[in-house]
Amino acid sequence: MGDATAIFSIHDQKDIEIHEVVQQVYDALKEKGYNPVNQLVGYILSEDPTYITTYKGARSLIRKVDRDDLLQAMLRSYLNV
């Protein structure tokens, strides 16, 4: 039982880190006048970094997150699992 908790803790911590990055990128996009949701979706679908502004280092931040990890974290959050 302790092992299962450790595994979930790893996912939880990674998801928290991903959430923080996405929030920072979202905020930077919004501050620059972009539609953050559309820009993030464009980036996720294409993996083209030009969808993300360089303002406040947002492009560098989002590129540090593996796209598969990002999608998994989003799905876990959406499904509350």
N, C-alpha and C positions, 0 to 999 in steps of 0.2 A: 504494500500500500504506500509506503514511503517513496518508493521509486516512481510511482505514477504521479505523486504530488510534485516531485522534482521535475519531471518532464513538463508538466503543465506550467510550472513556475518559469521554466526556460522560455516556453512559448509566450507566456504572459509578459515577461520582461522584454522579449524581442518585439512583441506587439506594441508595448508602451513606447519603445524607442522609435518604431516605425510611425506610430501615431504622432509623436512629437515632431518628427521630420515633416510628415505630411501637413501638419498644422502650420509649421513655419513656412512651408512652401505655399500653402493656401493663403496665408496672411500676406506674403510678399506679392503674390499674383493679384490679390484683391487691392492692395495698396497701389499697385501700378495700373489699376483700372481694367484688368482682365476678368473674364468669367472663370474663376478658379476651377470649378467643377469641369467645365468643358476643356480647359487646358490640361488638367490632370488626366482626364479620360483620353485625350489625344496622345498624351505622353505614354500612358499605360498601353494603349492599343498599338502604337507605332514604335515605341521606345526611342522616339526622336526627341532629343533633349531641347531642341529649339522651341518646343511647346512651353518650356519653363523659363521664366525670366532669370537673368543673372543677378537681378536686384537682391540685395541682402544674402548673396551666396546660395540662392534657392536652387539653381541648376546643379551646383556641386553637391548640395545636400541630397537631392532626390536621386542623383546618380550613385550615391553610396548605398542605397537600398536596392537589394536584389528584387527584380520585378516579380519573380515567383513568390518571394517572401511577402512582398507588398500585397499581392492578390490573395494569398492565404490569410494574412492578417485581416484584410478587408472582409473576406468571406466569413471568418470566425466572428468578427464583430457584427456583421449583418445577421448571422444566424444565432448570435448569442451563445456560442459554444467555446 
